[in-house]
């Protein structure tokens, strides 16, 4: 469950929604951004929307921390120099 907001209303009545959540664990921080279109009829009486009713769904996950830093692949020249210089 993510809390979000309506960021725009299109001329055809569709709502542009966006939700952002930041999650931190094990020295790793991830930013989760969800964006999509929703029909006003798909919003429940509790002001909720099911993920299956969101069209043009965009989901972005951006991470920063020790896991991403370790798995980030450097260019071949830098990797070669690290192997030579680090003993």
C-alpha positions in Angstrom: 0.0 0.0 0.0 1.4 3.4 -1.0 0.0 6.8 -0.3 -0.1 9.1 -3.3 -1.7 12.1 -4.8 -3.4 13.3 -8.0 -0.8 15.5 -9.8 -2.9 16.3 -12.9 -6.3 15.9 -14.4 -6.3 15.3 -18.2 -8.9 16.8 -20.5 -10.6 13.4 -20.9 -11.1 13.3 -17.1 -8.3 10.7 -16.4 -6.3 11.4 -13.2 -2.5 11.3 -13.2 -1.5 9.9 -9.9 1.9 9.6 -8.2 3.2 7.9 -5.1 6.7 8.0 -3.7 8.1 6.0 -0.8 11.7 5.8 0.5 12.8 2.6 2.1 16.0 2.2 4.1 17.5 -1.1 5.3 21.0 -2.6 5.7 22.8 0.6 4.8 20.8 0.7 1.6 18.2 3.3 0.6 15.7 2.8 -2.1 13.3 5.3 -3.6 10.2 3.8 -5.1 8.2 6.1 -7.5 4.9 4.9 -9.0 3.1 7.0 -11.6 0.1 6.2 -13.8 -3.4 7.1 -15.0 -6.7 6.3 -13.2 -10.3 6.7 -14.1 -12.3 8.6 -11.4 -14.8 5.6 -11.4 -12.0 3.3 -10.2 -11.5 5.2 -7.0 -13.2 3.4 -4.1 -15.3 5.0 -1.3 -12.2 4.7 0.9 -10.3 6.8 -1.6 -8.2 3.8 -2.7 -7.2 2.5 -6.1 -6.2 -1.1 -7.0 -3.0 -1.5 -8.8 -4.8 -3.5 -11.5 -6.9 -0.4 -12.4 -3.8 1.9 -13.0 -3.0 2.3 -16.7 0.2 3.5 -18.3 1.9 2.4 -15.0 5.5 3.5 -14.5 7.4 2.1 -11.6 10.9 3.4 -10.8 13.2 2.0 -8.1 16.4 3.9 -7.5 18.9 2.7 -4.9 21.9 4.1 -3.1 24.1 2.4 -0.6 26.6 -0.3 -0.2 24.8 -2.9 -2.3 24.5 -0.6 -5.3 28.0 0.7 -4.9 29.4 -2.9 -4.8 27.3 -4.1 -7.8 27.9 -1.1 -9.9 30.1 -2.2 -12.8 32.9 0.2 -13.6 34.2 0.6 -17.1 36.9 -1.9 -18.2 39.8 0.5 -18.0 39.1 1.3 -14.3 38.7 -2.4 -13.5 42.0 -3.2 -15.2 43.8 -0.4 -13.3 42.3 -1.6 -10.0 43.7 -5.1 -10.6 47.2 -3.8 -11.3 47.3 -1.2 -8.5 45.6 -3.1 -5.7 47.7 -6.0 -4.3 
